[in-house]
C-alpha cells in the first residue's frame, strides 16, 4: 500500500474519531485485568531490573500509576535520542517479560497450550499472543485487500513461523504498533497513517473482527487507539520514559485478554487455521446446548472494503453447513447444499431484517384476512377485476411469501461498545485540542451551527447510553450510537434480475415485483431500496423465474407513524433512485416565471420544505422503471445505447441533485431523439410502452400535491398503470422476450458502497442463469446505516456495468453525503 492510499484512508477514518484522556481510555475501552495482576507484574519487572524507581513525584492522582522508568533510561530520556531498533527492543523485551509472568501466574506451560488453573490470577483464557517486531515484514490478506507493513504488533502466537522472509497473513495481527523516533508533524502524520491503513486492512480483511486496538509511539509519547464499526477513539498520549507503568498496564490488559476481549467475534472462526488463504466458519447459536448450527464459507457474494469503518458493512457469503468449528462434514459422502449467510451491522435499537420481514408478513395477512375486503382498498378500488389477477395469485394461500427471500434463521449479537464519557472531537488526529464534551440526547441530532454554550451541569451530567455530541469550532458534531452485529441464514441461492438469461425473464421478474410492492403498500409498507441487487429470482421446475424480493432492512411502514420525512436522509441505490428523492424536490407542474425576491424558494422547493420528500410507493415503482430501462439499455449487449448512457452519465454511483442532469431530464422531459436511435432495434415494442409509462409516472407526480403524499388513494392510478402496462407488454413478448442478456467485458453490476468509499462494490447476485459462476469483483459493498442512527448518513451508492466498458469521462461528482454524516452505506 502506497503512502497516498494510506493518507486517503486515514483522512476518511479520522471522521469517526473521538479523543479522551488516557486513563478514561484504559478504563472504558481496554480489557480489565484481574485484581492485583498489574501490581504483581510491576513488582516482577522491578525485581528483574526492567523497571526502576525514580526520585520523581508522580503528578497523577491515579493510584494505579507509579513513579518508574525503564531500567536503562533516565527519567529525562527522549525517544529521539535512541534508535528505532532500541525502541522495538525495549517494548518487545518488556512485553515478553510480562508474557512470561502471565504464563507463570496462569500456571501455563511456555507454549501456552495447557489449560489454566482455576486459581490463576489472570483472565481465564489468556491470549497466546506475543509482541513481535516486524519493521521490514509485510502482512497480507489476499490480493483484494493488498499488503502493508507494521513496525511491530501483538501477534497471534499459535503456530508462529520464524521465516522472516515471507509475508504474514493479516489475521495473525491482533494489535498493530507503529513507531516514529521524532514527533514532528510530518513524522506523526506518517506514523498514524500507517496505523490507520493497517487497521483498515485488518477490519476489512478479517471477518472475525468486531474491533481492533492500536498503539503509536512518537518520540517518547505513546498513544492508544480503538477502532470499531461505530466509532474510533484515541487516548491522550503519555510518556514512555516517565510513565512506563502505564504501558505496562496496557500490555498486561492486552496480553492477558481473551480472544473476545481483543475484538475477535466468538461466533466466527478461521478455517483452516494453518492455511494462508483461509475462510471462515460462522456459528448461529441455538436456544439450547447443542442446538447451534455452523456454516463454512465457500465464496464471497458481497463484501465491504471501505475506507471508513463505521457503517452497515455487509458481508454476504456462499456457505455450506458443517458440524462444528473444525469443519467436520454433517454426513459422509453427501454433497452439502449451498446456502447464503449474511453478516451485517445495524443500529442497536433497530429491528433486524428478520423482525421486519415477519412484521410485513403479519401486516399482509391482516390486510388480506381483515373485515374489509382487500379489493376495496383505496389503492385498488378502481381496478377492473381483470387487473387484480396478479394480486389474487399472491393472496391465495399466502403465496406472496414465496416471492420474498425468506430468512430461515438469524442471530442478533450484543451491543457494541459505547462512546466513552467525556470524549471530544478534534479537528485533526495530530492536534490534541482542549475541547469540552457536551451531553446530548441519544436519538436526536443538534443541527444548530451557531455558538453552543455548555453549562457545568451539562458537562458532568450522565450521558444516556453514552450518546454524545461534541462542540468544536462552533459546530455540533454528531453522535455515534451503538450497533449490533447480526447473522442471517437463507436457504435459497438466487440470481439478480439483471443476470437472468433473457430480457423476457427479467421483465417477468419486474412484473412480479410490481405486484408485490403494491401488495406491501396496501398492507402499510414500502421497500425503499429497489435495485438489481434486491430484485432477485430463482428458476422453477417449469423453467419460469420466480421473484425473490430481498433486503428488507430499510422497509418502513407507510405512512410512518409520528415521523416526518427527512430530505437529507436518503435511502436507495443511486442507479435506480427516484428523481424526486435524488433532487430533494417534488415534481410539480412547471409554471410561467414570476417576479421573485432574493432568497425566495421555487414552488417545488417550498413544497419539500424542511421535511424533504416523503419516500412513497411511486418512488419504489419508479426504481422498477429504471431497472427495466437499465437492463434494456445496458444489459442486452447493444453498444450504441451503452455509449449514450455512458456519455450522458445516466447511471452513476452518486446522487445527482441537479434536476437538469440528463438522467433526470429523461423522467421530466422524455427520451431524446439520440437515445431513441441508440436503443436496441429489437426492443422497440417494449420501449415505446415503457416511455409511455414514464409519462404516466411524471403525470402522477405532478397531479399529487405534496400535502397528499401520505394519502394512499392517490397512488391508485400509478399502481394500475404498472399492472396494466406489464399485462399489455405480453402482447409483444415474442418480439423482445428472447433477447439474451449479456455480461459485457469489464463490467460490474451496480452495487452498494459505503460512505467515503470509491469504486464499485462486490456483486450481490450469486449465480448467472443456469451457468453458476462466482463473483470476484472486489470493490466495497455497503449500504448505509439506518435513519434511526443519529449520525450523518451518506447515500447508498453503486458502481456498475458502465465502468470499465468504455473510457468514459470523469464521473460527475454529485454530493455523496446526504447529511453532515452518513448512509446505507
Secondary structure, DSSP 8 states (H G I E B T S, - for coil): --HHHHHHHHHHHGGGEEEE-HHHHHHHTS----TTHHHHHHHHHHHHTSEEE-S-------TT--SEEETTS-TT--GGGS-HHHHHHHHHHHHHHHHHHHHHHTT--TTS-S---TT-SS-TT---EEEEE-TT-EEES-TTT-EEE-SEEEEE-TT----TTS-EEGGGEEEEEEEES---HHHHHHHHHHHHHHHHHHHHH-TTBSEEEEEEEETTEEEEEEEESS-EEEE--EETTT-HHHHHHHHHHHHT--TGGGTB-TTEEEESTT-SS-EEEEEE--SSTT--EEEEEEEEEE----SS--S---EEEEEEEESSTT--BSSTT----EEEEEEEEEETTS--HHHHHHHHHHHHHHHHHSSS-GGGSTTTTT--GGGGHHHHHHHGGGGGGGGB----EEEEEEE-----TT-B--SBTTB-----EEE--SS------S-----HHHHHS--GGG-EEEEETTEEE-----EEEEEEEES---EEGGGSSBHHHHHHHHHHHHHHHHHHHHTTEE----STTTEEEEE-TTS-EEEEE---TT-EESS-TT----TT---SBTTT--HHHHHTS------------TT---HHHHHHTTT-----HHHHHHHHHHHHHHHHHHTT--HHHHHHHHHTT-S-SS----TTSHHHHHHHH---HHHHHHS-GGGHHHHHHHHHHHHHHHHHHHHS-GGGTT-GGGGHHHHHHHHHHHHHHGGGHHHHTT-B----TT--------TT--S--------BTTB-------S-------TTSSS-BB-B----TTBTTB---------SBSSSSB---
